Amino acid sequence: MIIGIDVREGVKTIRAGKGEYVYQVVSGLIKATQHQFVLLTDQPLPSAWQQDNVIVKKGPTNSLIWQLWAWLYIEFTRSLDVYFSPTSLIVPALLRSVPVVTALMDFVSFLFPSTHNLKSVWLERMWMRPALINSRRLIAISESTKQDAIKLFKINPQKIIVTLLAASFVDEDEPYPLPPGPIILFVGTLEPRKNLAILVKAFEGLKPELPAAKLVMVGRWGWQREELQQTIGQSPYRRDIHILTDVKPAQKRSIYKQAQVFVFPSLYEGFGLPPLEAMSLGVPVVASKVASLPEVVGAAGILVNPYAENEFYEAMKGILTDRNLAEKYAQAGRHRATQFTWDKTVQHTLAILEEIGK
């Protein structure tokens, strides 16, 4: 069987959640040497992907032109048995000669459009419905994402298969020293949907009781950064709020391990890898009880109302001042994280591709 995959997000050096999903799934899929893989990209592939059963097709770097190039290549060469699109909607919406499997990450453009990039909102609203209709199977990265697809687009539930994600770190382990004191950590894109202003306010409430505490936010600046920057700039504790935008993948494990509590106040997530990464390293987690996050965290962390500053304050204070409570959630998190593996994700994905491409 010849399987085509859009791998553009997975070849990036710095990968967010979608990119990590693509990298891990493709890395696992190409080990299935009974199949041939045509990887459609806009950048050079990682050396680990350069295998005998891998063919590379490199297209333009401009995203919209790449979509046209990929559609023309697949539609008119007709050399694929199935096409897997984990990153875009345009090609899945247009293809007719090759069966398509599309991964569903989230529905931010429909549920929280004001917190998302306007170009992405426009494109997804134009192409989402035809892509979902045209795809033979849809892979949702959480049950929450599956239910959103059903509610928003009336998709047949039997068409959607849930394959959960997993925590992972690069093999290299480079230290990244953080300032002394109890560390409250956030990891993710610094954008409105992550609801970080409320984390800053909860941190301000905690500081008089824990003067040595530090708030560390790790991630790249995203859409509409001004409000968060203003909130931090006006904080009386701004010197103890550290924004780290230069962290390398090899340094991520070091940062997690130095944290006393990981806080994820996001308003919406298709899955939410950072809480799972924190749990896998024994860092107690406080997260919003919305969308997919209860699926990820379960009873292994403290789930709170994302709009309730006092609930974040109480949860953080409890973990930072009660050693027994912190250890309880550290152990529970480690155990829960073992239930999520990339091997499971890859095997479920491969089974779907084999079913549709046969």
C-alpha positions in Angstrom: 0.0 0.0 0.0 1.2 3.5 -0.8 0.2 6.1 1.9 0.6 9.8 1.3 1.0 12.2 4.3 1.2 15.9 4.8 4.1 16.2 7.2 4.8 20.0 7.1 4.1 20.6 10.8 6.2 17.6 11.9 9.4 18.8 10.1 9.5 22.0 12.1 12.4 22.4 14.6 10.2 23.9 17.2 6.9 22.0 17.3 3.7 22.9 19.1 1.0 20.2 19.9 0.0 19.6 16.2 3.6 19.4 15.1 4.5 16.9 17.9 1.5 14.8 16.9 2.6 14.7 13.3 6.3 14.0 14.2 5.4 11.1 16.5 2.8 9.5 14.3 4.8 9.6 11.1 7.9 8.4 13.0 5.9 5.3 14.1 4.1 4.8 10.8 7.2 4.5 8.6 8.3 1.6 10.7 5.6 -0.4 9.0 7.9 -1.5 6.3 5.2 -3.4 4.4 3.9 -0.1 3.2 5.4 2.7 1.2 5.1 6.3 2.4 5.0 9.4 0.2 5.8 12.3 2.6 4.6 15.7 1.2 6.6 18.5 2.8 7.8 22.1 2.3 11.1 21.6 4.2 13.8 18.9 4.4 12.9 15.8 6.4 14.4 14.7 9.7 17.2 12.2 9.1 15.3 9.5 11.0 12.5 9.6 8.3 14.9 9.0 5.4 14.1 5.3 5.1 14.0 2.9 2.1 10.1 2.9 2.2 9.9 6.7 2.2 9.6 8.9 -0.9 9.9 12.6 -0.4 7.9 15.2 -2.4 8.9 18.7 -1.5 6.6 21.5 -2.6 6.6 25.4 -2.3 7.1 27.0 1.1 4.1 29.3 0.6 1.2 27.6 2.3 -1.6 28.3 -0.1 0.5 27.5 -3.2 1.6 24.3 -1.4 -2.0 23.3 -1.1 -2.5 23.7 -4.9 0.7 21.9 -5.6 -0.2 19.0 -3.3 -3.8 18.7 -4.8 -2.4 18.6 -8.4 0.2 16.1 -7.5 -2.1 13.7 -5.7 -5.1 14.1 -8.0 -3.3 13.7 -11.3 -0.5 11.2 -10.5 -3.0 9.0 -8.7 -0.1 7.0 -7.2 -1.5 6.8 -3.7 -3.9 4.3 -2.1 -4.8 6.7 0.7 -4.0 10.3 1.7 -3.6 11.2 5.4 -4.0 14.9 6.3 -3.1 15.7 9.9 -2.5 19.4 9.3 -4.8 21.0 6.7 -8.3 21.0 5.2 -8.0 22.4 1.7 -6.5 19.3 0.1 -8.9 16.9 1.8 -11.8 19.0 0.7 -10.7 19.0 -3.0 -9.4 15.4 -3.6 -11.6 13.0 -5.5 -9.4 10.3 -7.0 -7.8 9.2 -3.7 -9.6 8.3 -0.4 -8.8 10.7 2.4 -8.3 10.4 6.2 -8.2 13.7 8.0 -7.2 14.4 11.6 -9.3 16.7 13.7 -7.2 18.8 16.1 -9.8 21.3 17.5 -12.5 23.7 16.5 -11.2 26.9 17.9 -12.2 28.8 14.8 -15.8 27.9 15.5 -16.0 27.9 19.3 -13.6 30.7 20.2 -13.0 32.7 17.0 -12.0 35.9 18.8 -9.0 34.2 20.4 -7.7 32.8 17.1 -5.8 34.2 14.1 -8.3 35.8 11.7 -6.7 34.2 8.6 -7.0 30.7 10.2 -10.6 31.4 11.2 -11.5 32.4 7.7 -9.8 29.4 6.0 -11.2 26.9 8.4 -14.7 28.2 8.1 -14.4 27.9 4.4 -12.9 24.5 4.2 -13.8 22.6 7.3 -17.3 21.3 6.3 -16.3 20.1 2.8 -13.2 18.4 4.2 -15.2 16.5 6.8 -17.8 15.5 4.3 -15.2 14.3 1.7 -13.0 12.4 4.1 -13.7 8.6 4.4 -12.5 8.6 8.0 -11.9 11.3 10.6 -9.4 10.9 13.4 -10.2 12.9 16.5 -7.4 13.5 19.1 -9.9 13.4 21.9 -13.5 12.4 22.7 -14.2 16.1 23.2 -13.1 16.9 19.7 -15.2 14.1 18.3 -18.3 15.4 20.1 -17.6 19.0 18.9 -17.5 17.6 15.3 -20.8 15.9 15.8 -22.5 18.9 17.3 -21.1 21.5 14.9 -21.3 19.5 11.6 -23.7 16.7 12.3 -21.1 14.1 11.3 -22.0 10.5 11.7 -20.2 9.3 14.9 -19.2 6.1 13.3 -17.1 8.0 10.8 -14.9 9.5 13.6 -12.3 7.4 15.5 -10.6 8.8 18.6 -6.8 8.3 18.9 -5.4 10.0 22.0 -1.9 11.6 22.1 1.0 10.9 24.5 3.8 12.8 26.3 7.3 12.7 24.8 10.6 14.5 25.1 13.7 14.5 22.9 16.6 12.2 23.9 18.9 15.1 24.7 18.6 16.6 28.2 20.1 20.1 28.5 19.8 22.0 31.8 17.9 25.3 31.9 18.3 26.8 35.4 15.3 28.7 36.7 15.3 31.3 39.4 15.2 30.1 43.0 11.9 29.7 44.8 8.7 27.7 44.3 8.0 27.5 40.5 4.5 27.8 39.1 4.9 26.7 35.5 2.9 27.1 32.3 3.9 25.7 28.9 2.1 26.6 25.6 1.6 29.3 23.1 1.2 32.7 24.7 -2.2 33.7 23.3 -5.7 34.7 24.5 -7.2 31.2 24.4 -4.7 30.1 27.0 -6.4 32.4 29.5 -3.1 33.5 31.1 -4.3 36.8 32.5 -6.3 34.9 35.1 -3.1 32.9 36.0 -1.2 36.2 36.6 -4.0 37.4 38.8 -4.1 34.2 40.9 -0.3 34.4 41.2 -0.6 38.0 42.5 -3.1 36.8 45.2 -0.6 34.0 46.2 2.5 36.2 46.4 1.9 37.8 49.8 1.7 34.3 51.4 4.5 32.8 49.3 6.9 35.7 48.6 9.6 33.5 47.0 7.2 32.0 44.4 7.9 32.6 40.7 5.6 32.3 37.7 7.3 30.9 34.7 5.6 30.9 31.3 7.3 28.9 28.5 6.3 29.3 24.9 6.2 31.5 21.8 4.1 34.6 21.6 1.0 34.1 19.6 -2.0 36.0 18.4 -3.1 39.2 20.2 -0.3 39.3 22.8 -0.9 42.9 23.9 -3.4 42.2 26.6 -1.2 39.7 28.4 1.8 41.9 28.1 -0.1 44.8 29.6 -1.4 42.6 32.5 2.2 41.4 33.3 3.6 44.9 32.9 1.1 46.3 35.4 1.6 43.6 37.9 3.3 44.6 41.2 5.1 41.2 41.0 6.2 41.6 37.3 9.9 40.9 38.3 8.9 37.5 39.5 7.0 36.6 36.2 9.4 35.1 33.7 8.5 34.7 30.0 10.8 32.2 28.3 10.5 32.2 24.5 13.9 30.8 23.7 13.6 27.3 25.2 15.0 24.5 23.1 13.3 21.0 22.9 16.3 19.6 24.8 15.7 22.0 27.7 12.0 21.3 28.2 12.4 18.3 30.5 14.8 20.3 32.8 12.2 23.1 33.1 9.3 20.8 34.0 11.4 19.0 36.7 12.1 22.3 38.5 8.4 23.2 38.8 6.4 22.6 42.0 3.1 22.9 40.2 2.0 23.1 36.6 -1.0 25.3 35.8 -2.9 25.2 32.5 -5.9 27.6 32.5 -6.8 27.2 28.9 -10.3 28.0 27.7 -10.3 25.2 25.1 -8.0 22.4 23.9 -8.4 19.7 21.3 -6.2 17.6 23.6 -3.7 19.5 25.7 -0.2 17.9 25.7 1.6 20.1 28.3 -0.5 18.8 31.3 0.3 15.3 30.2 4.0 16.1 29.8 4.0 17.6 33.4 2.2 14.5 34.8 4.7 12.2 33.2 7.5 13.8 35.1 5.6 13.9 38.4 4.7 17.6 38.5 1.3 18.2 40.2 -1.2 19.7 37.7 -3.9 22.3 38.0 -6.0 22.6 34.8 -9.3 24.0 33.5 -12.2 21.5 33.6 -13.3 22.2 30.0 -13.2 20.5 26.6 -10.6 17.7 26.5 -8.7 18.5 29.6 -10.7 16.3 32.0 -10.0 13.4 29.6 -6.3 14.1 29.8 -6.0 14.9 33.5 -8.8 12.8 35.0 -8.6 12.5 38.8 -4.8 12.8 38.6 -4.8 16.6 38.9 -7.0 19.4 40.2 -9.6 20.6 37.7 -11.0 24.1 38.2 -13.4 26.6 36.5 -11.2 28.5 34.0 -13.0 31.8 34.8 -12.6 31.4 38.6 -9.4 33.2 39.8 -10.0 32.0 43.4 -10.1 28.4 42.3 -6.7 28.6 40.7 -5.4 30.5 43.8 -6.7 27.8 46.2 -5.4 24.9 44.1 -1.9 26.4 43.7 -1.8 27.3 47.3 -2.8 23.8 48.4 -0.1 22.1 46.3 2.6 24.6 47.3 1.9 24.4 51.0 0.8 20.8 51.6 3.6 18.3 50.8 1.2 15.3 51.1 -1.2 16.8 48.7 1.6 17.6 46.2 3.0 14.1 46.5 -0.5 12.6 46.0 -1.0 14.4 42.7 2.6 13.8 41.6 2.2 10.0 42.0 -1.3 10.0 40.4 0.0 12.0 37.5 2.9 9.7 36.8 0.5 6.7 36.8 -2.1 8.3 34.5 0.5 9.4 32.0 1.6 5.8 31.5 -1.9 5.1 30.0 -1.1 7.3 27.0 1.4 6.0 24.5 2.4 7.0 21.0 2.5 3.3 20.1 -1.2 3.1 20.7 -1.8 6.2 18.6 0.3 4.9 15.7 -1.3 1.4 15.7 -4.8 2.9 15.7 -3.9 5.3 12.9 -2.2 2.6 10.8 -5.3 0.4 11.2 -7.5 3.2 9.9 -5.2 3.9 6.9 -5.1 0.2 6.0 -8.9 -0.1 6.2 -9.5 2.9 3.9 -6.6 2.3 1.5 -7.1 -1.4 0.8 
